[in-house]
Amino acid sequence: MKIIFLVDSNFSIREFERFGIYEMLNQQISIYVFDFRFFKKDEEYLEESFEKNFSDNRVKNIKILDYSDPKSFYLDLLDGFVIDNRSKSYINFSTSWIKDSGAKLIELDQGLIPTSIWKPSIYDLLVMAKNTFLIYGYKKLFNQTTIYVANRFRSFFSINANHIYADIKVCSGLASKCNLGESEVRSHAFDYDIFLEQKNKTDKIIQEEYAVFLDSGIVSHPDSGRLGNLPAENNESYYPALRAFFDDFEERMKVKIVIAMHPRIVPSKDYIASFGGRKLISKDTSMLVRNSKMVIAHNSTSINFAVLWKIPLLIITTTKIDRVDYNIMKSLEEIFNTKRININKPYKDKDYIEISKGVVKYYESYKKFLIKVPNSPDLNSAKILIKSLKNYVE
């Protein structure tokens, strides 16, 4: 059996662990990585300042260039299972190319977020349209409106004739469902693998009581440039407001705030200084959340850990974040039935304890829809996938 990953950004050691590649290798599965980072010789992101590319001599790496013959890779793809982790479309290397080669396409639907199930009101749509116009101008507003209307039209009339579905879909929460003809593998979110691994551990990274802030790279998210997105905030407006909020929180709550760094950021001196001398910790987010008194976040996917460990949660935002990421912030607010705190506006009358504890009673619903259905296996997701693929080929 062979599994082929298609990538167009650095394939880090964190990706190896997240996808369970070591487990696959240990079970004698051949692993290929088709590397599209060199496509059209676009080397701008080859030396990214975050998460270095990682390789293992047991993994076969294949560079894909813009002048490569798509059919020349058919032999490598034949009878393989393909996981497409690319962020862009490649005309000659599309889903049809995968299917035509004789490979089977796997869709990993294990990264559900609140927007996956959010149903915006007409008011929400108008707010997002206004925000898009103010940030990007009328051209992008027109394009986004056209795409939205077209998608709604197709959904309403079930028009998907040209869409190529996966052969196998790995589903997580209830919001994850298979389309016609897809073989379902019922699994869970990748964060649940970390939860399973750590649930019997008693280690503490920090001994004293603390609250943890989940940094989501609001100012300098690693993917912003690669995906052509504008940062939601800037250094000059964001960090002073954030530090002022932290000062108020620490004074009133009598606990220090620890920063759980975004896992893909390599911290510079300026980045470290931006948090006002507070302790920054990288790559131990789950355990930091587990042992904290409260979690503070904007829209980090690591909110999953607050849900799984049942830690009170405080959602904070800024005026600029609300403008750029309105759909994300509003969907979080609605799924937890809470009110986000805008740190650009007065907040000293807010009861942090009451607000954060009120969120906890909605955790089971969040978990069921976005992380894991109640009766799915309590097993590492890579093992679930491998077992399912072996059954699929029998």
C-alpha positions as CSV (number, residue, x, y, z in Angstrom):
1,M,0.0,0.0,0.0
2,K,1.2,3.5,-0.7
3,I,-0.1,6.9,0.4
4,I,0.8,10.1,-1.5
5,F,0.7,13.6,-0.1
6,L,0.5,16.6,-2.4
7,V,1.9,19.7,-0.8
8,D,2.8,23.3,-1.8
9,S,4.2,24.6,1.5
10,N,6.9,23.4,3.9
11,F,6.1,19.9,5.1
12,S,7.3,20.1,8.6
13,I,7.9,17.6,11.3
14,R,4.6,18.7,12.8
15,E,2.8,17.6,9.6
16,F,4.6,14.2,9.9
17,E,3.2,13.8,13.4
18,R,-0.3,15.3,12.6
19,F,-0.9,12.9,9.7
20,G,0.6,9.9,11.5
21,I,3.3,9.3,8.9
22,Y,5.5,7.5,11.3
23,E,2.7,5.1,12.2
24,M,2.2,4.5,8.4
25,L,5.9,3.8,7.9
26,N,5.9,1.5,10.9
27,Q,3.1,-0.5,9.2
28,Q,5.2,-0.9,6.0
29,I,3.1,1.7,4.0
30,S,5.1,3.4,1.3
31,I,4.9,7.2,1.7
32,Y,5.4,9.7,-1.2
33,V,5.4,13.5,-1.0
34,F,4.7,15.3,-4.3
35,D,6.3,18.7,-3.7
36,F,4.7,21.6,-5.6
37,R,6.7,24.3,-3.8
38,F,9.0,24.6,-6.9
39,F,6.1,24.9,-9.3
40,K,6.7,27.9,-11.7
41,K,10.0,28.3,-9.9
42,D,8.2,30.4,-7.2
43,E,10.9,30.3,-4.6
44,E,9.5,33.1,-2.5
45,Y,8.2,30.7,0.1
46,L,10.9,28.1,0.0
47,E,12.9,29.8,2.7
48,E,10.0,30.7,5.0
49,S,10.8,32.0,8.4
50,F,8.5,29.5,10.1
51,E,8.4,25.7,10.4
52,K,11.3,24.3,8.4
53,N,10.7,21.6,5.8
54,F,11.4,18.1,7.1
55,S,12.3,14.9,5.3
56,D,12.9,11.3,6.2
57,N,14.9,9.0,4.0
58,R,12.1,6.4,4.1
59,V,9.8,8.9,2.3
60,K,10.1,9.4,-1.4
61,N,10.1,13.1,-2.3
62,I,9.2,14.1,-5.9
63,K,9.5,17.7,-7.1
64,I,6.7,18.9,-9.5
65,L,7.7,21.7,-11.9
66,D,5.5,23.7,-14.2
67,Y,7.0,22.0,-17.3
68,S,6.6,18.5,-15.8
69,D,4.6,16.0,-17.8
70,P,1.5,15.1,-15.7
71,K,1.3,11.7,-17.2
72,S,4.9,10.9,-16.3
73,F,3.8,10.5,-12.7
74,Y,1.0,8.0,-13.4
75,L,3.2,5.0,-12.4
76,D,4.0,6.6,-9.0
77,L,0.3,7.4,-8.5
78,L,-1.1,4.1,-9.7
79,D,-3.1,2.2,-7.1
80,G,-2.0,4.7,-4.4
81,F,-4.1,6.7,-2.0
82,V,-3.7,10.5,-2.5
83,I,-4.1,13.1,0.2
84,D,-4.2,16.5,-1.4
85,N,-2.9,19.1,1.1
86,R,-2.3,21.9,-1.5
87,S,-3.6,25.4,-0.9
88,K,-4.0,26.3,-4.6
89,S,-5.2,24.8,-7.9
90,Y,-2.9,23.5,-10.5
91,I,-4.5,23.2,-14.0
92,N,-2.5,20.2,-15.3
93,F,-2.3,18.6,-11.9
94,S,-5.9,18.8,-10.8
95,T,-8.3,16.3,-9.2
96,S,-8.9,14.8,-12.6
97,W,-5.2,14.1,-13.0
98,I,-5.3,12.1,-9.7
99,K,-8.4,10.1,-10.9
100,D,-7.1,9.5,-14.4
101,S,-3.8,8.0,-13.0
102,G,-5.7,5.2,-11.3
103,A,-5.2,6.5,-7.7
104,K,-7.8,6.9,-5.1
105,L,-8.5,10.3,-3.6
106,I,-8.8,10.7,0.2
107,E,-10.4,13.8,1.7
108,L,-9.5,14.6,5.3
109,D,-12.4,16.4,6.8
110,Q,-10.7,16.7,10.2
111,G,-10.3,20.4,10.6
112,L,-13.8,21.6,11.1
113,I,-14.3,25.1,12.6
114,P,-17.4,27.0,13.7
115,T,-17.8,28.6,10.3
116,S,-18.3,25.0,9.0
117,I,-21.8,25.0,10.5
118,W,-22.6,28.7,10.8
119,K,-25.6,30.0,8.9
120,P,-25.3,33.7,8.5
121,S,-28.3,35.9,8.6
122,I,-29.1,38.6,6.0
123,Y,-27.7,41.1,8.4
124,D,-24.5,39.1,8.7
125,L,-24.2,39.0,4.9
126,L,-24.6,42.7,4.6
127,V,-22.0,43.4,7.3
128,M,-19.5,41.0,5.5
129,A,-20.2,42.7,2.2
130,K,-19.6,46.1,3.7
131,N,-16.4,44.9,5.3
132,T,-15.1,43.4,2.1
133,F,-15.8,46.6,0.2
134,L,-14.0,48.7,2.8
135,I,-10.9,46.4,2.9
136,Y,-10.5,45.2,-0.7
137,G,-12.8,47.4,-2.9
138,Y,-15.7,46.7,-5.2
139,K,-13.9,44.2,-7.4
140,K,-13.4,41.6,-4.7
141,L,-16.8,42.3,-3.3
142,F,-18.3,41.6,-6.8
143,N,-16.2,38.4,-7.1
144,Q,-17.1,37.1,-3.6
145,T,-20.8,37.9,-4.1
146,T,-20.9,36.1,-7.5
147,I,-19.2,33.0,-6.0
148,Y,-21.5,33.0,-3.0
149,V,-24.7,33.2,-5.1
150,A,-23.4,30.5,-7.5
151,N,-22.6,28.2,-4.6
152,R,-26.0,28.8,-3.1
153,F,-27.7,28.2,-6.4
154,R,-25.8,24.9,-6.9
155,S,-26.6,23.8,-3.4
156,F,-30.3,24.6,-3.7
157,F,-30.7,22.8,-7.0
158,S,-28.2,20.1,-6.1
159,I,-26.1,21.0,-9.2
160,N,-22.7,19.3,-8.8
161,A,-22.3,17.6,-12.1
162,N,-18.7,18.9,-12.6
163,H,-17.5,18.4,-9.1
164,I,-15.2,15.4,-8.6
165,Y,-15.7,13.9,-5.2
166,A,-13.2,11.9,-3.2
167,D,-13.2,8.1,-3.2
168,I,-12.8,8.1,0.6
169,K,-13.7,10.7,3.1
170,V,-12.4,10.8,6.7
171,C,-15.1,12.4,8.8
172,S,-14.9,13.9,12.2
173,G,-17.8,15.7,13.9
174,L,-21.5,15.4,12.8
175,A,-21.0,18.4,10.5
176,S,-18.7,16.2,8.4
177,K,-20.8,14.1,6.0
178,C,-20.1,12.0,2.9
179,N,-21.3,12.8,-0.6
180,L,-22.8,10.3,-3.0
181,G,-20.3,7.6,-3.8
182,E,-17.7,8.4,-1.1
183,S,-16.6,5.7,1.3
184,E,-16.8,7.0,4.9
185,V,-14.1,6.6,7.5
186,R,-15.5,7.8,10.8
187,S,-12.7,9.4,12.8
188,H,-12.1,12.7,14.6
189,A,-10.3,16.0,14.6
190,F,-6.4,15.8,14.7
191,D,-6.5,17.7,18.0
192,Y,-8.3,14.7,19.5
193,D,-5.2,12.5,18.8
194,I,-3.2,14.9,21.1
195,F,-5.9,14.7,23.7
196,L,-5.8,10.9,23.7
197,E,-2.1,10.9,24.0
198,Q,-2.1,13.3,26.9
199,K,-5.2,12.4,28.9
200,N,-3.4,10.2,31.4
201,K,-0.4,12.5,31.8
202,T,0.0,14.5,35.0
203,D,3.0,16.7,34.0
204,K,2.8,20.4,34.5
205,I,4.8,22.9,32.4
206,I,4.1,25.7,34.8
207,Q,3.5,25.1,38.5
208,E,1.7,28.3,39.6
209,E,-1.8,29.2,38.5
210,Y,-2.1,31.0,35.2
211,A,-4.4,31.8,32.3
212,V,-3.3,31.0,28.7
213,F,-3.6,33.2,25.6
214,L,-3.8,31.3,22.3
215,D,-1.8,33.3,19.8
216,S,-3.3,32.9,16.4
217,G,-0.8,35.0,14.4
218,I,-3.2,37.9,13.9
219,V,-0.4,40.3,12.8
220,S,1.9,37.9,11.0
221,H,0.2,34.6,10.3
222,P,2.5,32.4,8.3
223,D,0.0,31.7,5.6
224,S,-1.1,35.3,5.0
225,G,1.5,36.0,2.2
226,R,1.2,32.6,0.6
227,L,-2.5,32.8,0.3
228,G,-2.7,36.4,-0.6
229,N,-4.6,37.4,2.6
230,L,-4.3,40.7,4.4
231,P,-3.3,40.4,8.1
232,A,-6.3,41.2,10.4
233,E,-4.2,43.6,12.5
234,N,-0.9,45.5,12.6
235,N,1.8,45.9,15.3
236,E,1.0,49.5,16.1
237,S,-2.6,49.1,17.0
238,Y,-2.8,45.5,18.1
239,Y,-0.2,44.9,20.7
240,P,-0.7,48.0,22.8
241,A,-4.4,47.1,23.1
242,L,-3.6,43.5,23.9
243,R,-1.1,44.4,26.6
244,A,-3.5,46.8,28.2
245,F,-6.2,44.1,28.3
246,F,-3.7,41.6,29.8
247,D,-2.7,44.1,32.4
248,D,-6.3,44.6,33.5
249,F,-7.0,40.9,33.4
250,E,-4.0,40.0,35.6
251,E,-4.8,42.8,38.1
252,R,-8.4,41.7,38.5
253,M,-8.0,37.9,38.2
254,K,-4.7,37.7,40.3
255,V,-3.1,35.3,37.8
256,K,-0.5,35.8,35.2
257,I,-1.1,35.2,31.5
258,V,1.1,32.8,29.6
259,I,1.3,33.0,25.8
260,A,0.9,29.8,23.8
261,M,2.7,30.7,20.6
262,H,1.3,30.0,17.2
263,P,3.0,26.6,16.4
264,R,4.3,27.8,13.0
265,I,5.9,31.0,14.1
266,V,9.7,31.3,14.7
267,P,9.8,34.1,17.3
268,S,11.8,37.3,16.6
269,K,13.0,39.6,19.3
270,D,10.2,42.1,18.4
271,Y,7.6,39.4,18.5
272,I,8.7,38.3,22.0
273,A,8.8,41.9,23.2
274,S,5.3,42.5,21.9
275,F,3.7,40.6,24.8
276,G,5.2,42.8,27.5
277,G,7.6,40.4,29.0
278,R,5.1,37.6,29.5
279,K,6.3,34.0,29.2
280,L,6.0,32.5,25.7
281,I,5.8,28.8,25.2
282,S,5.8,26.9,21.9
283,K,4.4,23.5,20.9
284,D,2.8,22.5,24.2
285,T,-0.5,24.2,23.7
286,S,-2.7,21.2,24.8
287,M,-1.0,20.8,28.1
288,L,-0.8,24.6,28.7
289,V,-4.6,24.7,28.2
290,R,-5.2,21.6,30.3
291,N,-3.5,23.1,33.4
292,S,-4.7,26.7,33.0
293,K,-7.5,28.4,34.9
294,M,-8.9,30.1,31.8
295,V,-8.2,30.3,28.1
296,I,-8.2,33.6,26.2
297,A,-8.4,33.5,22.4
298,H,-9.4,35.2,19.2
299,N,-10.1,32.5,16.7
300,S,-7.4,29.9,17.3
301,T,-8.2,26.3,16.2
302,S,-6.6,25.3,19.5
303,I,-9.9,26.3,21.1
304,N,-10.6,22.6,20.6
305,F,-8.3,21.9,23.6
306,A,-10.4,24.2,25.8
307,V,-13.4,22.2,24.8
308,L,-11.8,18.8,25.3
309,W,-10.2,19.7,28.7
310,K,-13.4,21.7,29.7
311,I,-11.5,24.9,30.6
312,P,-13.4,28.2,30.7
313,L,-13.0,30.3,27.6
314,L,-12.9,34.1,27.0
315,I,-13.2,35.2,23.3
316,I,-11.6,38.6,22.6
317,T,-11.5,40.6,19.5
318,T,-10.6,44.1,18.1
319,T,-12.4,46.3,15.7
320,K,-10.1,45.4,12.9
321,I,-10.3,41.6,13.6
322,D,-14.1,41.9,13.5
323,R,-13.9,43.6,10.2
324,V,-11.5,41.1,8.5
325,D,-12.7,38.0,10.2
326,Y,-16.3,38.8,11.0
327,N,-17.6,35.4,10.0
328,I,-15.1,33.5,12.2
329,M,-15.7,35.7,15.2
330,K,-19.5,35.7,14.9
331,S,-19.6,31.9,14.4
332,L,-17.6,31.4,17.6
333,E,-19.9,33.7,19.5
334,E,-23.0,31.9,18.3
335,I,-21.7,28.3,18.8
336,F,-20.8,29.1,22.4
337,N,-23.7,31.5,23.0
338,T,-21.3,34.1,24.4
339,K,-20.3,37.7,23.8
340,R,-16.8,38.5,22.4
341,I,-15.0,41.3,24.2
342,N,-13.7,44.0,21.9
343,I,-10.4,45.2,23.5
344,N,-10.6,48.5,21.6
345,K,-13.7,49.4,23.6
346,P,-14.4,49.7,27.4
347,Y,-14.2,46.3,29.1
348,K,-13.5,46.9,32.7
349,D,-17.1,46.3,33.6
350,K,-16.9,42.8,32.1
351,D,-17.1,39.8,34.5
352,Y,-14.4,37.5,33.0
353,I,-15.2,34.6,35.3
354,E,-19.0,34.6,34.6
355,I,-18.5,35.1,30.8
356,S,-15.8,32.3,30.5
357,K,-17.7,29.8,32.6
358,G,-20.9,30.3,30.7
359,V,-19.2,28.9,27.6
360,V,-18.5,25.5,29.1
361,K,-22.0,24.2,29.0
362,Y,-21.9,24.4,25.2
363,Y,-18.7,22.3,24.9
364,E,-20.4,18.9,24.4
365,S,-22.4,20.2,21.5
366,Y,-19.3,21.8,19.9
367,K,-17.4,18.5,20.4
368,K,-20.2,16.5,18.8
369,F,-20.5,18.7,15.7
370,L,-16.9,19.7,15.1
371,I,-14.5,17.3,16.8
372,K,-15.9,13.8,17.3
373,V,-19.2,12.0,17.3
374,P,-20.0,10.1,20.5
375,N,-19.5,6.5,19.3
376,S,-16.5,6.9,17.0
377,P,-13.3,5.0,18.0
378,D,-11.0,6.4,20.8
379,L,-8.0,5.5,18.6
380,N,-5.3,7.6,16.9
381,S,-6.7,8.8,13.6
382,A,-3.8,7.4,11.6
383,K,-4.5,3.9,12.9
384,I,-8.2,4.4,12.1
385,L,-7.3,5.4,8.5
386,I,-4.8,2.6,8.0
387,K,-7.3,0.0,9.2
388,S,-10.0,1.4,6.9
389,L,-7.7,1.5,3.9
390,K,-6.7,-2.1,4.4
391,N,-10.4,-3.0,4.5
392,Y,-11.0,-0.9,1.4
393,V,-8.5,-2.8,-0.7
394,E,-9.6,-6.3,0.4
